Structures are given as C-alpha cells and as structure tokens.
Amino acid sequence: MSRNAESTAFRSALEVIRAVEPRVADAIGAELTDQRESLKLIASENYASPATLLAMGNWFSDKYAEGTVGRRFYAGCQNVDTVEALAAEHARELFGAAHAYVQPHSGIDANLVAFWAVLADRVESPALKKAQVRQVNDLTEADWFALRRELGNQRMLGMSLDAGGHLTHGFRPNISGKMFDQRSYGTDPATGLIDYDRVAEAAREFKPLILVGGYSAYPRKVNFRILREIADSVGATFMVDMAHFAGLVAGKVFTGDFDPVPHAHIVTTTTHKSLRGPRGGMVLCQPELADQVDRGCPMVLGGPLPHVMAAKAVALAEARRPDFADYAQRIVDNANALAEGLLRRGATLVTGGTDNHLVLIDVSGYGLTGRQAEQALLDSGIVTNRNSVPQDPNGAWYTSGIRIGTPALTTRGLGTAEMDQTAELIHTVLTQTTAGANADGTPSKAKYALDAGLADKVARQATDLLATYPLYPGIDLS
Ligand SMILES: *Cc1c(COP(=O)(O)O)cnc(C)c1O
C-alpha cells in the first residue's frame, strides 16, 4: 500500500467534512498538529494506526445490532456479524481466552458488564433456581424483593485508589462503590509493592464475592496466580482489569504468573491504551460466564457500535503480528530507561522503578505538588498527568505524584536514548519550578513559578526530540 493512500484518505475525508462544518474539519486538523508537537507521556494514551482510525469512519455507524453474532434483535446484521466475530476471534487467539465479548464502549462499561455477569451468575441465577422460575419477571414480589436486597449486599475487594487502583473497582464516586460493599488492599509502605499476605488476610476477613486485580497507576507486575489462589481460598470470583497493560499481555511481555488471562475467571480491558486500538472496551472470560457476559447489551450497555467493533478487529489483527511483541518489549525497555534516567538525576520513584509501561514520580522531593509539577511540565511542552502516590498527604486533587508512561512515544519510534533525554527535560523543569504562596502567605498547592524562557527552551528541546520521529509519517494534510 502506498503511503499516499493514507494522505488521500484523510485529506478527502476532511474535504467532505469541511463542506458541511468547516470548524470541525479545522479542529480535526489542529488535533493532529497538537498531537504531533507534544511529548505525550500520558500512560493511558496511544496513537491508533491509520487503518484502525479509518475502519471507524463509515456506514457501520448507521447500523443497530443489539444482540450477539447470529442472534440479533434487528434484521440485516450479517456484515456486523462478520466484524464482531472477527474481533472476538482475534481477541481469543491473541489472549488465549475461551470467550471474548467485544461490544463494551469503554473500559468502565466493560467493568459494568463483568460486575453484572458475576452478580447474575453467583446471586441471581441461584435465586431463580431456588424459586424454580426461569426469569426475574416470574418471581413473586416477595422473592424479587429478597433478590434485590441480596444483589445489593455483595462485597468487592480491590486495590486502593492511592496505591494505583481504579475508581470503578468499588469506590464511592463510581456506581461500583454504590453497588458493592467495598474494601481495598494497599501496598507495603516500605517497598510500595503489593503485599500478597495482607491481601490474603483482607480476603479472609472480608469474604468478598469479587476479588479485583489490576490498576491504573502501579508501576510493577502483579502475580495473578497468587491472587487467584487467594480468591479460591475464600470462594471469590477473580476479576482482572487489564485496561492499562493489555498491550503488554498481548505482546507476551507479561507471561506465566503475570498473564491474567489463564488465572482470572473474567478479564476486562480497554482497547485504546497500550493495546493501541480504537476507544473501546472488551471482556474475556471462562466459558461458565460467557452467557452472562454476552447479555452486556442491553443489560448495562447501549446498542453496539459496529464501526468501533470493525476497528477493534483491525487493531487486534495488528496486535497478533510479530512486530507488536517487539513494540510491547520496547514500551517496557523505554519505561526502564526513563526510570533509570530519572533515578540517576536524583528523582524519587514509587517502588524505586518500573517493570511495566509506567513510572510514578513522587514530586514532593522537588517541593512540589502533583498539580504544580503537571502544569509546569505542560508549560514546557511535556504532557503528563498528576496522580496520587501511596498514602498521599495531598489527596486525590493536588496529589504528590506525576504518572508518566511510554506506550505513545514508543509508537512514534522513540527509543532508550531519547528516554534519557526526556528524563533530563523532566528533571530540569521539576528542579527549576518553585512552589508559590497564597495571598495570606501560606504555601499554595496550585501556584508555582517557572521561568518562561526556560519553559520555552525545554519545549523547543522536546520538539527537536520528536522531529526525528514524525507521528503518522504517511499522512500529509497540507
Ligand atoms: C482507563 C481505565 C478504565 C476506564 O476506561 P475508559 O475506557 O476510560 O472507560 C478502567 N479501568 C482501569 C484500570 C483503567 O486504567
């Protein structure tokens, strides 16, 4: 395929859009420029391939396809069946999963599907069996009332937010925290690592229905074999949310005890983070849960997005190619180089390093909050996000950490030498930024000072660093 094809495709698409609403076409063009020019270290973002992007912009978007492959509530779904079946097949083969459900619109939606699947399997189905009826509609009012109380009184044990867990793992600002009685496990204060004995102890005391593994901001591998043993010891269903590190599982960087798929009863993920697909979610599960998982739409999900399922099929096909394993290994090599570069310059990292795609800098050593550091880095052309560190004294809004990740820059082609230069830029900004004060003289958690000339200089150096590795080299919109 000629590179020219990509330029032609996107230029033509913009021309068609421009004829209707030129401001949208301009914003799409401007977004490409912004993405090309910024040093993107957001651990959850990536750059999907042109093929993945193009698979989303078409008439699949017009089709209703409630139901599953071959069992739709709408007529004329044969082509949707083709792409959904392909996406599921690629997902099963890629991850070695018994079953894949590719309809969830996002990671959060995938988690909701998984929660309801487990509740239905462990609570609703036994209640129906006991009442000798097939559907909830056939229950007596008294049985229905009792079942609703049962469903609303289940327990979930997940990783605490400040140790890197996700809001959807049973925390109150999210519906999961209102659906479940939640308790969380943290990390060892001395090492920053998960203490599996403490997890086992919490499980024994709390007896959760669901034990959740997985994280958004934990820079280390997780031993899923041990977590499964803990779940089994208390009769819990073991769920893993691999939203962040699915690409490392797909690329066989995480194998054996560190691959969640053979160990968990049910695995959820996003498709747009390290997996590098379209924005979306997915559920993989053991055969026993497949029927419940397939009820995701319309149980908790809106109608499927066939255009996104088409893009999932394309991206998963890409992830099955040998060069994706190479990509996944480079993500981890780059994160290591970034961590070493920062450590060598005196930074403090949560757990002292990384063995995945992300690094968590504790910026309190620079006398800054996460918010101040995030803004100062942004002024300098470096896009990161602030994040709590374990036992964070600054809470979830200001925080004391900066989370950085390498999936996006690795997609552009940057390597370990550039990661060392990136560490230098980050270190320069953080050492040169000073915390500001409030009007009454008390220290501010938001205000900061950074010399504008220095910020500009770093931003230029960041642009230079990126110049050798153009984003979407095959796309020229000019
Ligand atoms: C990002 C993330 C999600 C949410 O994914 P969305 O696609 O934004 O809904 C869920 N769980 C974890 C662990 C995540 O990191």
PDBQT file of the ligand as one rigid body, heavy atoms in Angstrom, charges set to zero:
ROOT
HETATM    1  C1  LIG A 501      -8.654   3.580  31.969  1.00  0.00    +0.000 C 
HETATM    2  C2  LIG A 501      -9.183   2.568  32.884  1.00  0.00    +0.000 A 
HETATM    3  C3  LIG A 501     -10.542   2.260  32.895  1.00  0.00    +0.000 A 
HETATM    4  C4  LIG A 501     -11.565   3.081  32.165  1.00  0.00    +0.000 C 
HETATM    5  O1  LIG A 501     -11.522   3.034  30.813  1.00  0.00    +0.000 OA
HETATM    6  P1  LIG A 501     -12.466   4.011  29.951  1.00  0.00    +0.000 P 
HETATM    7  O2  LIG A 501     -12.299   3.490  28.572  1.00  0.00    +0.000 OA
HETATM    8  O3  LIG A 501     -11.961   5.380  30.152  1.00  0.00    +0.000 OA
HETATM    9  O4  LIG A 501     -13.857   3.841  30.436  1.00  0.00    +0.000 OA
HETATM   10  C5  LIG A 501     -10.975   1.212  33.695  1.00  0.00    +0.000 A 
HETATM   11  N1  LIG A 501     -10.113   0.528  34.465  1.00  0.00    +0.000 NA
HETATM   12  C6  LIG A 501      -8.800   0.824  34.502  1.00  0.00    +0.000 A 
HETATM   13  C7  LIG A 501      -7.908   0.017  35.389  1.00  0.00    +0.000 C 
HETATM   14  C8  LIG A 501      -8.291   1.855  33.728  1.00  0.00    +0.000 A 
HETATM   15  O5  LIG A 501      -6.991   2.162  33.798  1.00  0.00    +0.000 OA
ENDROOT
TORSDOF 0
